[in-house]
Amino acid sequence: MTNTEQLTGERADLLQSLRRHRGFLLQTVDGLTDEQAATCPTVSALSLGGLVKHVAGIEHRWMLFAVGGAEAMEREAVDWVGQFRMEPGETLAGLVERFQGVAARTDELVATLDLDAAHPLPQAPWFEPGASWTVRRVLLHLIAETSQHAGHADILRESIDGARTMG
């Protein structure tokens, strides 16, 4: 039995919610070819593979923040455009594998991190200057972001082959 299977209370609730929305996203891409996963079936530049890639990337970066603050988060450069695209040579299986690895690492951290520990946010126009977030708030943000992108993915999947995850 792993530490995450023994969690109770708030930690268990946060992790269960995050896992549920991750599951929706993965269910949405299940059975797709790489070509389907890379296609942008709407006027948006979003693809299903790109969404999986993006969600894995943001979860990874936010957990860097949870552990080491903005400095740790900003050590890794972000490809602000490419993070939403499935690039030539990338496969859906590879993106899903990375997503699952990031998720496993987050799950381990949820079991051990102090949810009340807080770090000042990075300086960016979309953050309130001087604001700090707790690890708890980071997890709530990840749940919201993953849920939002799972909804985007559902629309994209329906546009590709009519399949729907959430309805």
C-alpha positions in Angstrom: 0.0 0.0 0.0 1.4 3.4 -1.0 1.2 6.6 1.1 -1.4 8.0 -1.2 -3.7 5.0 -0.6 -3.6 5.7 3.2 -4.5 9.4 2.9 -7.6 10.6 4.7 -9.4 13.9 5.2 -8.5 16.9 3.2 -5.5 15.4 1.5 -7.6 12.4 0.3 -10.4 14.8 -0.9 -8.0 17.0 -2.9 -6.2 14.0 -4.4 -9.5 12.2 -5.3 -10.8 15.3 -7.0 -7.6 15.9 -9.0 -7.5 12.2 -10.0 -11.1 12.3 -11.2 -10.5 15.2 -13.5 -7.2 13.7 -14.8 -9.2 10.6 -15.5 -11.8 12.5 -17.5 -9.0 14.0 -19.6 -7.3 10.6 -20.2 -10.7 8.9 -21.0 -11.3 11.6 -23.6 -8.1 10.7 -25.5 -8.4 7.0 -25.1 -8.4 5.1 -28.4 -7.2 8.0 -30.6 -4.5 7.8 -33.2 -1.6 10.1 -33.1 -3.0 11.9 -36.1 -6.3 12.4 -34.4 -4.6 13.6 -31.2 -2.6 16.1 -33.1 -5.4 17.6 -35.2 -7.1 20.9 -34.3 -10.7 20.2 -35.2 -12.1 23.6 -34.2 -11.1 27.2 -35.0 -8.9 27.0 -31.8 -5.3 26.0 -32.1 -5.9 23.3 -29.4 -5.4 19.6 -30.0 -6.1 16.8 -27.7 -2.4 15.8 -27.5 -1.6 19.4 -26.9 -4.0 19.6 -24.0 -2.5 16.4 -22.4 1.0 18.0 -22.9 -0.1 21.3 -21.4 -1.8 19.8 -18.4 1.2 17.7 -17.6 3.4 20.7 -18.0 1.4 23.0 -15.7 1.0 20.3 -13.0 4.8 19.7 -13.1 5.5 23.5 -12.8 3.0 24.1 -10.1 4.4 21.3 -8.0 7.9 22.7 -8.5 6.4 25.9 -7.0 4.7 24.0 -4.2 8.1 22.5 -3.2 10.5 25.4 -3.9 8.5 28.6 -4.7 8.6 30.8 -7.8 12.4 30.4 -8.2 12.0 26.6 -8.6 9.1 27.1 -11.0 10.9 29.6 -13.1 14.1 27.5 -13.5 12.5 25.6 -16.4 11.8 27.6 -19.5 8.2 27.4 -20.9 7.4 27.2 -24.6 4.2 29.3 -24.3 3.0 28.3 -27.8 4.4 24.8 -28.2 3.0 23.6 -24.8 -0.4 23.4 -26.4 0.7 21.6 -29.6 1.5 18.0 -30.3 4.8 18.5 -32.2 6.1 16.3 -35.0 7.8 13.2 -33.4 5.6 13.3 -30.3 3.1 10.5 -29.8 0.0 10.4 -27.8 1.3 7.4 -25.9 4.4 9.4 -25.0 2.5 12.4 -23.8 0.1 10.2 -21.7 3.1 8.5 -20.2 4.6 11.8 -19.2 1.3 13.0 -17.9 1.0 9.8 -15.7 4.5 10.3 -14.4 3.8 13.9 -13.4 0.6 12.8 -11.8 2.4 10.1 -9.8 4.9 12.6 -8.5 2.2 15.0 -7.5 0.3 12.3 -5.7 3.5 11.5 -3.7 3.9 15.2 -2.8 0.3 15.6 -1.7 1.0 12.9 0.9 4.0 14.7 2.3 3.8 18.5 1.8 2.6 21.0 4.4 -0.7 22.2 2.8 -0.3 25.5 4.7 3.2 26.2 3.4 3.1 29.3 1.2 5.3 30.9 -1.4 5.1 34.3 -3.1 3.8 33.9 -6.7 6.0 34.6 -9.6 5.9 38.1 -11.0 3.4 38.0 -13.9 0.6 40.2 -15.2 -2.0 37.6 -14.3 -1.0 37.4 -10.6 -1.7 40.0 -8.0 1.6 41.7 -7.1 3.0 40.4 -3.8 0.4 37.6 -3.4 1.4 34.2 -2.0 -0.3 30.8 -2.5 -0.3 27.9 -0.1 0.2 24.4 -1.4 -3.5 23.9 -0.8 -4.3 26.7 -3.1 -1.9 25.3 -5.7 -3.8 22.0 -5.6 -7.1 23.7 -5.9 -5.8 25.6 -8.9 -4.6 22.3 -10.5 -8.0 20.8 -10.0 -9.7 23.7 -11.6 -7.3 23.9 -14.5 -7.4 20.1 -15.1 -11.2 20.2 -15.0 -11.4 23.1 -17.4 -9.1 21.4 -19.9 -10.9 18.1 -19.6 -14.0 20.0 -20.7 -12.1 21.5 -23.7 -10.9 18.0 -24.5 -14.4 16.7 -24.5 -15.5 19.3 -27.1 -12.4 18.5 -29.3 -13.1 14.8 -29.1 -16.7 15.2 -30.1 -15.5 17.4 -33.1 -13.2 14.6 -34.2 -15.4 11.5 -34.0 -18.6 12.3 -32.2 -17.4 10.5 -29.0 -18.2 12.3 -25.7 -16.7 11.7 -22.3 -19.0 13.8 -20.2 -22.5 13.3 -21.5 
